[in-house]
């Protein structure tokens, strides 16, 4: 197994962990926290909130894995920049969706 394949596998495992967080969120009975070390706001519909947040995490993980595909071309490939910039943009979009859509809809 060469280094490019190993790098992509590590990337894919991290994406799978995010997908796992999303699946776990779907089955939680209490509102899950999105931000670290911040008290969760009161939620008016816990099931809907967890479902929305879980889907957001799963989509993030899937897109994260797809953005890692340029790693298979090798470490010195110019396409690696797509992965780095893509993940930065994806993370910003994820936070914006959480704040502007999910928080507004489910704040109790």
Number of C-alpha atoms within 10 A of each C-alpha: 5 8 12 16 15 13 15 19 17 13 18 20 13 15 24 18 14 21 22 15 17 23 18 15 24 18 12 14 10 12 20 17 14 13 9 7 7 8 9 13 12 11 18 13 13 18 17 16 22 26 19 19 26 24 18 19 24 22 17 22 23 15 15 23 21 15 21 23 19 18 23 18 14 16 13 9 11 11 16 19 12 15 19 13 12 17 18 12 11 16 14 12 13 16 15 13 14 17 12 10 12 18 16 10 15 17 14 11
